[in-house]
Amino acid sequence: SGVLDDVDFLYGLHIGMKAKKSGELYCGTKDFLATTKFDAMFKGSSSHAGMAPEEGRNALLAASSAIMNLYAIPRHSGGSTRINVGKIVGGSGRNTIPDFARLSIETRGVTAKLNDYMKSNALRILESSAQAQDTTVEIEYMGDAEGGESDELLVTKIKEIAGSIDAFTNVYAESASFGGSEDFTHLMRRVQMRGGKSTYVMLGSELKDNHHNPRFDFVETDMMNGVKLLSLAAVL
């Protein structure tokens, strides 16, 4: 939309991740994984599982076969790659050949090329799994993110600002490896392409449990210190 085209400095912040303790701060982030999110809808034909199983086309079986083969995609020597099937929904009853199944899938790679490698293999496997059970599969793209790297200029600036805030006792003046994906990279890349600078900060906190876990929680005071850090970054 052009809203970022005249931005000189762009700051992002994430609580936890590599920063596991209150008072810790990583002033930048590197090695974001490029990612593609998509759903695969398998469609078959339902029938009575006891009286006429041969008349059905089992979409759930096709989806299950796809899952096993998706995780068997060979990893790449060029760098880190990931794949995950996070959700499966399918079928309508115990005695019915399932006529539909939906998978929620994501691929990742440390570069766009490696992510494309995982994605192209995943699409091939989904299609062949559907054909093996005489079903069809439709792909719906749900989102994506790019790779990214923090700029050293802003990494240094964040270190200097953090030094003026007593709450930060362990400040790391280097970019930490992320190992995940972040839609912030779309904003980061746009600013950097237009000549601006960006960094993504990891803010430490005593977490009750890991991210994406029902018991996840953090110390709210740490979040307020993050707000203070970003506020100072905006005016200094």
Summary of the structure (lengths in Angstrom):
residues: 236
radius of gyration: 22.6
end to end distance: 27.4
largest distance: 75.5
contacts: 778
relative contact order: 0.27
helix: 31%
strand: 31%
